[in-house]
Amino acid sequence: MGRILVPTFRALLVTATALSGCDKLGLSSNPHASTQRPSPTELERIRYMSQASSPDGHKVFDHLEQAKSCRDLELAMQWNRPPDVEGGPFDKKLIYLSKTIPTDLPKQAEVFVSGTIERGESLPSGAWGWSLQMADGSEVQAIETAEYWEKQRQAQQDGAADAIVKPGAPGRKLCAHGVYQGLIGKSPKRGGDIPLVSVLFALDRSK
């Protein structure tokens, strides 16, 4: 797989969070900013996660690796990057996918995917690759290049919370922020072409 030229995850997060919102976590007072941010009840669930001010002065979740579950990570991402607001370094909407990969999903779409690990392994290049089962039973391949994999491992060694715990354990949940590359992945079970996501940041949890 060719190298994907993208900014570091932390830089992407800072850039992506320059969105309108409240000074404290809660529903935005600006109806034009977003109608799809998490509700106050959902935000209560993730108040344990670290928060900081973005460049425009609004509160965001700045240590996504602290999420205790893929659902918690998704809520934090949806606060930072509401699905109905364009933003980030690509000036696109972030598409959240957990049930399936749409057949009309355009290449280079910025996505958040979550699924159950069927297979996870280190690749000869130093990258990590996963075969994930989506909620509808379909399969997606996710690959985190050696560069981004090493950034995550180094962050954990430097004291960050563990985003990566048991990435090769079947049955665990994996959620990842990345870029959709099209039907160029390979299924280890059935062969043939399946959706492939180039991962910028991944997290594995028991649920």
C-alpha positions as CSV (number, residue, x, y, z in Angstrom):
1,M,0.0,0.0,0.0
2,G,1.4,3.4,-0.9
3,R,2.2,5.9,1.8
4,I,-0.7,8.2,2.7
5,L,0.4,11.8,3.3
6,V,-1.5,13.0,6.3
7,P,-0.7,15.1,9.3
8,T,0.1,13.6,12.7
9,F,-3.0,12.6,14.7
10,R,-2.5,15.3,17.4
11,A,-2.1,17.9,14.7
12,L,-5.2,16.6,12.9
13,L,-7.1,16.7,16.2
14,V,-6.1,20.3,16.9
15,T,-7.0,21.4,13.4
16,A,-10.2,19.5,13.4
17,T,-11.6,21.0,16.5
18,A,-11.8,24.6,15.4
19,L,-15.6,24.4,15.4
20,S,-18.4,26.5,17.0
21,G,-19.7,25.3,20.4
22,C,-20.1,26.2,24.0
23,D,-17.4,27.1,26.5
24,K,-18.2,24.0,28.5
25,L,-19.3,20.6,27.2
26,G,-22.9,20.4,26.3
27,L,-25.1,21.1,23.3
28,S,-24.0,24.0,21.1
29,S,-25.9,27.2,21.6
30,N,-25.4,27.9,17.9
31,P,-27.9,25.9,15.8
32,H,-25.9,26.5,12.7
33,A,-22.8,24.8,14.1
34,S,-24.2,21.3,14.5
35,T,-27.4,19.4,15.2
36,Q,-25.6,16.1,15.8
37,R,-23.3,16.6,18.7
38,P,-23.7,14.1,21.6
39,S,-26.5,14.9,24.1
40,P,-25.9,16.1,27.6
41,T,-26.7,12.6,28.9
42,E,-24.2,11.1,26.5
43,L,-21.5,13.6,27.5
44,E,-22.0,12.7,31.2
45,R,-20.8,9.3,30.2
46,I,-17.4,10.6,29.1
47,R,-16.6,13.4,31.5
48,Y,-13.8,11.3,32.9
49,M,-11.8,12.1,29.7
50,S,-9.4,15.0,29.6
51,Q,-10.6,18.3,28.1
52,A,-8.8,21.3,26.8
53,S,-9.5,24.5,24.9
54,S,-9.1,24.3,21.1
55,P,-7.5,27.2,19.2
56,D,-10.9,29.0,19.0
57,G,-11.4,28.7,22.8
58,H,-14.0,25.9,22.9
59,K,-13.7,22.8,25.0
60,V,-12.7,19.5,23.2
61,F,-11.5,16.1,24.3
62,D,-7.7,16.2,23.8
63,H,-6.6,12.7,24.9
64,L,-8.8,10.3,23.0
65,E,-6.7,7.3,24.1
66,Q,-8.3,7.6,27.5
67,A,-11.6,6.3,26.2
68,K,-12.7,3.1,28.1
69,S,-14.7,1.7,25.2
70,C,-15.1,2.2,21.5
71,R,-18.5,3.8,22.1
72,D,-16.9,6.4,24.5
73,L,-14.3,7.2,21.8
74,E,-17.0,7.6,19.2
75,L,-18.9,10.1,21.5
76,A,-15.7,12.1,22.1
77,M,-14.9,12.2,18.4
78,Q,-18.5,13.2,17.6
79,W,-18.2,16.1,20.0
80,N,-14.8,17.2,18.5
81,R,-16.0,16.4,14.9
82,P,-19.8,16.5,14.6
83,P,-20.8,14.4,11.6
84,D,-22.8,17.3,10.0
85,V,-19.9,19.8,10.1
86,E,-17.1,20.0,7.6
87,G,-13.6,20.5,9.1
88,G,-10.3,19.0,9.7
89,P,-7.2,19.2,7.5
90,F,-9.2,17.9,4.5
91,D,-12.2,20.3,5.1
92,K,-14.6,17.3,5.0
93,K,-17.3,15.8,7.1
94,L,-16.1,12.9,9.3
95,I,-18.2,9.8,8.4
96,Y,-19.0,7.5,11.3
97,L,-19.3,3.8,10.3
98,S,-20.1,0.9,12.6
99,K,-22.8,-1.1,10.8
100,T,-21.4,-1.4,7.3
101,I,-19.3,0.3,4.6
102,P,-21.6,2.0,2.1
103,T,-21.1,0.9,-1.5
104,D,-21.1,4.5,-2.6
105,L,-18.5,5.7,-0.1
106,P,-16.0,7.8,-2.0
107,K,-12.3,7.1,-1.9
108,Q,-10.3,9.4,0.4
109,A,-13.4,9.9,2.6
110,E,-12.3,10.6,6.2
111,V,-14.0,8.0,8.4
112,F,-14.4,6.6,11.9
113,V,-14.9,2.8,11.8
114,S,-15.6,0.3,14.5
115,G,-15.9,-3.5,14.4
116,T,-15.0,-6.7,16.0
117,I,-11.5,-8.0,15.5
118,E,-11.4,-11.3,13.5
119,R,-7.7,-11.2,12.9
120,G,-4.9,-8.7,13.9
121,E,-1.3,-9.1,13.1
122,S,2.0,-7.2,12.6
123,L,3.0,-6.9,9.0
124,P,6.5,-7.3,7.5
125,S,6.6,-3.5,6.9
126,G,6.2,-2.8,10.6
127,A,2.6,-1.8,10.0
128,W,-0.4,-3.5,11.8
129,G,-3.3,-4.9,10.0
130,W,-6.8,-6.0,11.1
131,S,-9.7,-7.8,9.6
132,L,-12.8,-6.4,11.2
133,Q,-16.4,-7.6,11.2
134,M,-19.0,-4.9,11.0
135,A,-22.4,-5.1,12.7
136,D,-24.0,-6.3,9.5
137,G,-21.5,-9.2,9.1
138,S,-19.5,-7.5,6.4
139,E,-15.7,-7.4,6.5
140,V,-13.3,-4.4,6.3
141,Q,-9.5,-4.4,6.4
142,A,-7.8,-1.7,8.4
143,I,-4.0,-1.0,8.2
144,E,-2.0,1.3,10.4
145,T,1.3,2.1,8.7
146,A,4.6,1.6,10.6
147,E,4.9,5.4,11.0
148,Y,1.5,5.9,12.8
149,W,1.8,2.6,14.7
150,E,5.2,3.7,16.1
151,K,3.7,7.1,17.0
152,Q,1.0,5.4,19.1
153,R,3.5,3.0,20.8
154,Q,5.9,5.8,21.6
155,A,3.1,7.9,23.1
156,Q,2.2,5.0,25.4
157,Q,5.8,4.6,26.4
158,D,5.9,8.4,27.2
159,G,3.0,8.0,29.6
160,A,-0.1,8.4,27.6
161,A,-3.0,6.0,28.3
162,D,-2.9,2.7,26.4
163,A,-4.9,3.0,23.2
164,I,-3.4,-0.3,22.0
165,V,-3.8,-3.2,24.5
166,K,-4.4,-6.5,22.8
167,P,-4.6,-5.6,19.1
168,G,-4.2,-9.2,17.9
169,A,-6.9,-10.7,20.1
170,P,-10.0,-11.9,18.2
171,G,-13.3,-10.8,19.6
172,R,-12.1,-7.5,20.9
173,K,-13.5,-4.2,19.6
174,L,-11.3,-2.0,17.4
175,C,-12.2,1.6,16.5
176,A,-10.1,3.7,14.2
177,H,-9.9,7.1,12.6
178,G,-8.6,6.9,9.1
179,V,-9.0,7.4,5.3
180,Y,-11.1,5.1,3.1
181,Q,-9.0,3.7,0.2
182,G,-11.7,1.8,-1.8
183,L,-12.2,-1.9,-2.4
184,I,-8.5,-2.8,-2.4
185,G,-8.3,-4.8,0.8
186,K,-7.9,-8.6,0.9
187,S,-10.1,-10.9,3.0
188,P,-8.1,-13.6,4.9
189,K,-11.3,-15.8,5.0
190,R,-12.9,-15.5,1.7
191,G,-10.3,-13.8,-0.5
192,G,-11.4,-11.2,-2.9
193,D,-11.5,-7.4,-2.6
194,I,-13.0,-5.8,0.5
195,P,-13.0,-2.2,1.8
196,L,-9.7,-0.9,3.1
197,V,-9.1,1.9,5.6
198,S,-5.7,3.5,6.2
199,V,-5.6,4.1,9.9
200,L,-4.4,7.3,11.5
201,F,-5.3,6.3,15.1
202,A,-6.7,3.1,16.5
203,L,-7.9,1.9,19.9
204,D,-8.8,-1.6,21.0
205,R,-11.1,-2.4,23.9
206,S,-13.2,-5.3,25.3
207,K,-16.4,-3.4,24.2
